[in-house]
């Protein structure tokens, strides 16, 4: 969320920045609405002052004028409310401003590769996809899921279900014991104010799973990521500066319609309506957002290093970043069956963008009220980690070697199949 005062102060800067984010905005119209709104406020204040003067004088001949003023104020308030709603709707649809070191570009082709880590295995046989491996081992069933739930769902069975749980538990232990994140077990259902706070509403409502509750007037949604519920822990709050940073982690199911991905990744687990993810969220002083982003990304990379999975780090361009982000690093893991890297983690700094929407504040060093800084990142996507392990650790006999760091979570099992 942007401050209209800041846009008013430097409209050329914001127009350039919004253009970099591929956002078409009629800034002149927005500023005209802002000007009209301020004029209406001034007119209303003059009328209120006049009414106070009449009230003080107790002059009966002026009582009729007082009633007229009340009607005029009511009309102004109604008109002003309409304009304020238009301003709010426009501001809430505008994405965050990208930091200066973010590559400018319209899509993912402008992303910048920063580094590659790990050796890609050269198989002496044709590697199978996770889909084919799971079917051959009878540990993955999409047919039953299609009958019970529809497309983009899966049943994981026996030791593969255990491996999925092991991955999640391993990640939680790393992030809590090594990196100091506090584990949270949050609700999976949130209201529309919470979704608005982190930027999912109103722009991306079509991609969310809404829940119909007969006794509820407000909308409820299944979380698309734990970022939504964890970040909103500080909504409408004043946080003691001495308690910062807050670092939170949760392993939850996530739910997305994947409305914009028709025909993409329809086979296998790569893009599901329901999936599991270990999510990291940091609440910090805004000046420390960049430093915290590096730290968070390193925490996610550490998981990949421990699992000995080859990956690369990407700095996303202005056209490929998420709506609420000011800077994003993607971590992409190697998928042998596709012969390419695929996203497994996305770590973003949102600056004060989400905090403004949530009214999440703190007292800065000058004892002034300021908005917090928020960050979020996958640490990691559990389903895609499972895919990467199945494919990168597959053997010629179609068994899967379990990474050493996971074997204690697998009751000592060394391979599947």
C-alpha positions in Angstrom: 0.0 0.0 0.0 1.3 3.4 -0.9 1.0 6.7 0.9 -0.9 9.2 -1.3 1.1 12.0 0.3 4.3 10.5 -1.1 2.8 10.1 -4.6 1.6 13.7 -4.5 5.1 14.9 -3.5 6.9 13.1 -6.4 4.5 11.8 -9.0 7.2 11.4 -11.7 9.2 9.0 -9.6 6.1 6.8 -8.9 5.0 6.9 -12.5 8.4 5.6 -13.6 8.5 2.9 -10.8 4.9 1.7 -11.6 5.8 1.6 -15.3 8.8 -0.6 -14.4 6.4 -3.0 -12.7 4.3 -3.2 -15.9 1.5 -1.3 -14.2 -0.7 1.1 -16.2 -1.9 3.8 -13.9 -3.6 7.1 -14.6 -1.7 9.0 -12.0 -3.2 12.4 -13.1 -6.7 11.1 -12.3 -5.5 9.8 -8.9 -4.0 13.1 -8.0 -7.1 15.0 -9.2 -9.2 12.8 -6.9 -6.7 13.5 -4.1 -7.0 17.2 -4.7 -10.8 17.1 -4.7 -10.8 15.1 -1.5 -8.7 17.7 0.3 -10.9 20.5 -1.0 -14.0 18.7 0.3 -12.3 18.2 3.7 -11.5 22.0 3.9 -15.1 22.9 2.9 -16.5 20.6 5.5 -14.2 22.0 8.2 -15.3 25.6 7.3 -18.9 24.6 7.6 -18.3 22.8 10.9 -16.5 26.0 12.2 -19.5 28.1 11.1 -21.9 25.8 12.9 -19.8 26.0 16.1 -20.0 29.8 16.0 -23.8 29.8 15.6 -24.0 27.3 18.5 -21.9 29.6 20.8 -24.0 32.7 20.0 -27.3 31.0 20.8 -29.0 33.3 18.2 -32.4 31.8 17.4 -32.5 33.6 14.1 -29.5 31.5 13.0 -31.0 28.1 13.9 -32.4 27.5 10.4 -29.0 28.2 9.0 -27.5 25.7 11.4 -29.9 23.0 10.1 -28.9 23.9 6.5 -25.2 23.6 7.4 -25.9 20.1 8.9 -27.4 19.0 5.6 -24.5 20.5 3.6 -22.0 18.7 5.8 -23.9 15.4 5.4 -23.8 15.8 1.6 -20.1 16.7 1.6 -19.3 13.6 3.7 -21.2 11.4 1.4 -19.4 12.8 -1.7 -16.1 12.7 0.1 -16.6 9.1 1.2 -17.2 8.1 -2.5 -13.9 9.8 -3.5 -12.0 8.3 -0.7 -13.2 4.9 -1.7 -12.0 5.5 -5.3 -8.6 6.6 -4.0 -8.4 3.6 -1.7 -9.4 1.2 -4.5 -6.7 2.6 -6.8 -4.0 2.6 -4.2 -4.8 -1.0 -3.1 -4.4 -2.2 -6.7 -0.9 -0.8 -7.1 2.1 -3.1 -6.6 5.1 -2.4 -4.4 8.0 -0.3 -5.7 11.1 -2.3 -6.7 14.4 -1.5 -5.1 17.0 0.1 -7.3 19.1 -3.0 -7.7 16.2 -5.1 -9.1 16.6 -5.7 -12.8 14.0 -3.8 -14.9 12.1 -6.0 -17.3 8.7 -7.2 -18.4 9.0 -10.9 -17.5 11.2 -13.8 -16.3 13.6 -13.4 -19.3 15.0 -10.4 -17.5 15.8 -12.3 -14.3 19.5 -12.4 -13.3 21.2 -15.6 -12.4 23.5 -15.0 -9.4 25.1 -18.4 -8.8 24.8 -22.2 -9.2 25.5 -24.6 -6.4 26.1 -28.4 -6.5 27.0 -30.9 -9.2 24.3 -32.1 -11.5 24.3 -35.9 -11.7 25.1 -37.5 -15.0 22.9 -40.6 -15.0 24.0 -43.7 -16.9 20.4 -44.4 -17.6 17.4 -42.3 -18.6 16.1 -40.7 -15.5 12.3 -41.1 -14.8 10.0 -38.3 -13.7 8.8 -38.4 -10.1 5.4 -39.2 -11.6 6.6 -42.4 -13.2 8.8 -43.4 -10.2 5.9 -43.0 -7.8 3.6 -45.0 -10.1 6.2 -47.8 -10.5 6.7 -48.0 -6.7 3.0 -47.8 -6.0 3.6 -45.0 -3.6 1.8 -42.2 -5.5 -1.8 -42.3 -6.8 -3.4 -39.6 -8.9 -6.3 -41.7 -10.1 -7.9 -42.1 -6.7 -7.3 -38.3 -6.0 -9.1 -37.5 -9.3 -12.1 -39.5 -8.2 -12.2 -38.0 -4.7 -11.1 -34.5 -5.3 -10.4 -33.7 -9.0 -7.4 -32.8 -11.0 -4.2 -31.4 -9.3 -4.5 -33.6 -6.2 -2.5 -36.7 -5.2 -2.5 -39.5 -2.6 1.0 -40.3 -1.2 1.3 -43.7 0.4 3.4 -45.6 2.9 7.1 -44.7 2.9 6.6 -41.8 0.4 4.1 -40.2 2.8 6.6 -40.7 5.6 9.3 -39.1 3.4 7.1 -36.0 2.9 6.6 -35.7 6.7 10.3 -36.3 7.3 11.2 -33.4 4.9 8.9 -31.1 6.7 10.1 -32.0 10.2 13.8 -31.8 9.1 13.2 -28.3 7.7 11.4 -27.1 10.9 14.2 -28.5 13.1 16.8 -26.6 11.0 15.0 -23.3 11.1 14.2 -23.4 14.8 17.3 -25.0 16.2 20.0 -23.5 13.9 18.4 -20.2 12.7 16.3 -19.1 15.6 12.9 -19.0 14.0 9.9 -19.5 16.4 7.6 -22.4 15.3 3.9 -21.5 14.9 1.0 -23.8 14.3 -1.5 -21.3 12.8 -5.1 -21.4 11.6 -5.5 -22.4 7.9 -8.6 -20.2 7.4 -8.5 -16.4 7.4 -10.8 -13.5 6.8 -10.7 -11.1 3.9 -8.9 -8.3 6.0 -6.0 -10.7 6.5 -5.8 -11.5 2.8 -5.9 -7.8 2.0 -3.1 -7.1 4.5 -0.6 -9.2 2.6 -1.8 -8.3 -0.9 -3.8 -11.3 -2.0 -7.0 -9.2 -2.1 -8.5 -7.6 -4.0 -6.4 -8.1 -7.1 -5.9 -11.9 -6.8 -9.2 -13.1 -5.4 -9.8 -15.4 -8.4 -6.8 -17.6 -7.4 -8.1 -18.1 -3.8 -10.3 -20.8 -2.3 -13.2 -19.1 -0.6 -15.1 -21.0 2.1 -18.9 -20.6 2.4 -20.0 -20.3 6.1 -23.7 -19.8 6.7 -23.2 -17.9 10.0 -20.5 -15.6 8.7 -21.1 -12.3 6.9 -17.5 -11.7 6.0 -15.6 -13.8 3.5 -13.3 -16.6 4.6 -10.4 -18.1 2.7 -8.1 -21.1 2.9 -4.6 -19.8 3.1 -2.5 -19.8 -0.2 0.6 -19.8 2.0 1.4 -19.5 5.7 2.9 -16.0 4.9 -0.6 -14.7 5.0 -1.4 -15.8 8.5 2.1 -15.4 10.0 2.6 -11.8 8.7 -0.8 -10.7 10.0 0.2 -11.7 13.6 1.3 -8.1 13.9 -1.7 -6.5 12.2 -3.3 -3.5 13.9 -0.5 -3.6 16.5 2.3 -1.5 18.0 5.4 -3.8 18.4 8.1 -2.9 20.9 11.3 -2.1 18.9 13.3 -4.2 21.4 11.3 -7.3 20.4 12.5 -7.0 16.8 13.3 -8.9 14.8 10.4 -11.4 15.0 11.3 -14.6 13.0 8.5 -17.1 12.6 8.2 -20.5 10.8 5.3 -22.8 10.1 4.7 -26.0 8.1 1.2 -25.9 6.7 -1.0 -27.1 3.9 -1.5 -24.4 1.3 -4.3 -24.0 -1.2 -4.4 -22.3 -4.6 -6.7 -22.5 -7.6 -3.8 -21.9 -10.0 -6.2 -19.9 -12.0 -3.6 -18.5 -14.3 -1.8 -21.8 -15.1 -4.3 -23.7 -17.2 -2.5 -26.4 -19.1 0.8 -26.0 -17.2 2.3 -28.9 -15.2 -0.9 -30.9 -15.3 1.0 -34.2 -14.8 2.5 -35.0 -11.5 3.0 -32.9 -8.3 4.7 -29.8 -9.6 1.6 -27.6 -9.5 -1.1 -28.7 -7.1 -4.3 -27.2 -5.6 -3.2 -28.4 -2.2 0.5 -28.6 -1.2 2.7 -28.4 1.8 5.3 -25.7 2.5 7.6 -24.6 5.3 7.3 -20.8 5.4 9.6 -18.3 6.9 8.4 -14.8 8.0 10.4 -12.0 9.5 9.2 -8.7 11.0 12.0 -6.2 11.3 12.8 -2.5 11.4 12.4 -1.3 7.8 16.0 -0.2 7.5 17.1 -3.8 8.1 14.9 -5.4 5.4 17.8 -5.9 2.9 20.0 -7.5 5.5 17.2 -9.8 6.6 16.5 -10.8 3.0 20.0 -12.1 2.6 19.8 -13.9 5.9 16.5 -15.6 5.1 17.7 -16.6 1.6 20.8 -18.2 3.2 18.6 -20.2 5.6 16.6 -21.6 2.6 19.8 -22.3 0.7 21.2 -24.2 3.8 18.4 -26.7 3.5 19.3 -27.4 -0.1 23.0 -27.7 0.8 22.2 -30.2 3.5 20.1 -32.3 1.1 22.9 -32.1 -1.5 20.5 -30.9 -4.2 21.9 -28.9 -7.1 20.3 -25.4 -7.4 20.7 -21.9 -8.6 19.9 -18.5 -7.1 18.0 -16.0 -9.3 17.3 -12.2 -8.7 13.8 -11.6 -10.1 13.1 -8.7 -12.5 10.5 -6.0 -11.9 8.1 -7.9 -14.2 8.4 -11.2 -12.5 8.2 -10.2 -8.8 5.2 -10.8 -6.7 2.7 -7.9 -6.1 3.9 -7.1 -2.5 7.6 -7.6 -3.1 10.3 -4.9 -3.4 13.0 -7.5 -4.1 12.9 -11.2 -4.5 15.4 -14.1 -4.8 14.2 -17.4 -6.2 16.0 -20.6 -5.5 15.5 -23.1 -8.3 16.3 -26.8 -7.9 17.5 -29.1 -10.7 14.8 -31.5 -12.0 16.5 -34.2 -14.1 13.4 -35.4 -16.0 12.8 -31.9 -17.3 16.5 -31.1 -17.7 16.0 -27.7 -16.1 15.8 -25.8 -12.9 12.4 -25.2 -11.2 11.5 -22.8 -8.4 11.6 -24.4 -4.9 11.8 -21.2 -2.8 11.0 -17.6 -3.2 12.3 -15.1 -0.6 11.0 -11.6 -0.7 11.4 -8.3 1.1 8.1 -6.3 1.1 9.5 -3.3 2.9 6.7 -1.4 4.6 4.1 -2.2 1.9 2.3 -4.9 3.8 2.6 -3.2 7.1 0.7 -0.1 5.8 -2.1 -2.4 4.7 -2.1 -4.1 8.1 -1.5 -1.0 10.2 1.5 -2.8 11.8 3.7 -0.2 13.5 6.5 0.4 16.0 8.2 3.4 17.7 11.4 4.2 15.9 14.7 5.6 17.4 13.2 9.2 17.3 10.2 7.9 19.2 8.0 8.5 16.1 5.4 6.1 14.8 6.6 4.1 11.8 5.5 1.1 9.8 7.3 -2.2 10.3 9.2 -4.1 7.6 8.0 -7.6 6.5 9.7 -10.4 4.7 8.6 -13.9 3.7 10.2 -16.9 2.1 9.8 -20.6 1.4 12.1 -22.7 3.5 11.3 -24.9 1.4 8.3 -26.0 -0.7 7.9 -29.6 0.7 6.3 -31.1 -2.4 8.9 -29.8 -4.8 11.6 -30.9 -2.4 10.1 -34.4 -2.5 10.1 -34.3 -6.3 13.7 -33.2 -6.4 14.8 -35.9 -4.0 12.9 -38.6 -5.9 14.5 -37.6 -9.2 18.0 -36.6 -8.2 18.4 -39.6 -5.9 16.9 -42.2 -8.2 18.8 -45.4 -9.0 19.0 -47.6 -12.1 16.8 -50.2 -10.3 14.2 -47.4 -9.8 14.8 -47.3 -6.0 15.4 -43.9 -4.3 18.3 -43.3 -2.0 17.2 -41.2 1.0 19.5 -38.3 1.7 21.6 -38.9 4.8 20.2 -36.0 6.8 16.7 -37.4 6.5 17.4 -41.0 7.5 16.9 -40.4 11.2 13.4 -39.0 10.4 12.8 -42.1 8.3 13.3 -44.6 11.1 16.7 -45.5 9.7 15.5 -46.3 6.1 18.2 -45.8 3.5 16.1 -46.1 0.4 12.6 -46.4 -1.0 11.5 -49.3 -3.2 
